[in-house]
Amino acid sequence: MHIRDVMTANPTCVSPDDSIQNAARIMRDEDTGVVPVVENGRPVGIVTDRDIVVRAVAEDGQLNRCIRDIVTGNIVSASPDMSTREAAELMSEHQVRRLPVVENDRLVGIVSIGDLAVKEGRDSRVGDALQHISEGVKERN
């Protein structure tokens, strides 16, 4: 199975100049914990609900600041033609739970470990990837 078969196409995005509060509202309205940060159609980062809590709310509470102040720009991405197995391995290797899906340098979707689990639930690779990702989180804390 390919990423294009399981990804969420055309996710709602923010620009680096959008406010942190705007990203939080998108998360609320879209019922998601992540919003891609895109500039001129190209992904430049991802902001998570945890980023907002740790880097904005817990720091100074200034939610009118720009996303660029809290976003992590080092992103790992998948292509729509990548296999779900390759994506699970990539998530495991980089200890991330979500991957932007990029085609011709443009964001076309996003895929999460949950998407892989739902569509590929019979495959233990997803469980192995999630376990490895979670172990990395425990080691950092």
N, C-alpha and C positions, 0 to 999 in steps of 0.2 A: 504494500500500500504506500502511496505517496503522500507527502505533506499537503498537497493541494486538496486531497480527499478529506482531510481532517481539520485543516486550519479554519480560523475565523477570517473571512475575507473582508477587506476594507475596514479595518478597525478605526474607531474614532481616535484621532490623534491631537496632540498639542504641538505648538511651535516652541522653540526655546524662549521666546519672549512672552508667552502666555503666563498667567499667574499660577502659582501653586494652588490657589483656591479653585481656579477653573479646572485644573487637572483633578482635584478632589471631587468636584461636582460631577465631572464625567464619570469617574469611578463609581460614584453613588448612582447616577442615572443609568449607567450601563451594567451595573452589578459586576464590576471587575476590580481586580487589585493591581492592574497595570495599564499604563497608557503609553504608547510609543510617542517619542519626540521626533518630529519630522521638520526638516527645513528644505523648502523647494522640492518636496516629494521624496527626499532622501532621509532615511533614518539616521539620526545623530545620537540617539540614546533612548533609554526607557526610564520612566519614572514609576515607582511602585508605591503602594500605600505605606509600606515600611519606610521608604525614602522620605515621604511627607512627614511621618511621625517623628523619625529620628533626626532628620536634617532641618526640619522647619518647626514643627510644633514644640518639640523638646528643646530646641535651641533658643528661638526668640519669638516664636508664634506669629511671625510676620508672613501671613499667607498671601499678601499682595505682591511679594517678591516674584521675580521671574523663575520659571522652571530651571533655566540654565544654572541657577545658584545651587541646585540640589541634585541635578540629574547626573547619573553615571554615564559617561560617553563611550566607555569601552563595551561595545555590543558584539555579541556573537549571533550570527543569523543563519537561517536555513534558506534553501531555494525551494520553490514549489515542486520541483521534480525529485528532491531528495527523498529517500525512503524513510518511513517512520522509524525503522531500525537505526539508520544513520542519525536521525534527529535525537533519538533516545540516547545514543552513545555520545553525541555532542553535548546534550544537556548534562549527562553524567560527568563527562570530562571537565566541563566548565562550571559545574555545580550551579546550574540555573534551571528554573522551572518553566521558563517561557522563552521562545525564540521569535524574533521578528522574521517574517518571510519576505525575502527580497528577490526581485526579478528586474534585471536591467537597471540596477542601482535604485530602484523604486520600491517602497513598501507596498506589498500587495496583501499582506495578512499577518496573522500572529498565531502561533501554536503553543499550547501549554502541555505540560506533562499530563494534565487531566484530560485533554483532548486525545492524547495517545492512549491513555488508560481506558477511556470509554470506547474508542474505536478498535483498539488492539488489546482489549482486556484479557484475552486468552493467552497472551504472550508474556512470559515472565521477564522479558527485557525491560518492560516498563517498570515493573516492580523493582528490578535490580537498579535501574537508573534512579528511581525515586529514593531508594535506600542510600545510594552513593551520594546523591545530592543532599539528603538530610544529614548524613554523617558529616559532610563538610560544614554544614551550618552548625552542628553541635561542637565541632572542633574550634570554630571561630569564636564561639560564645564563652 
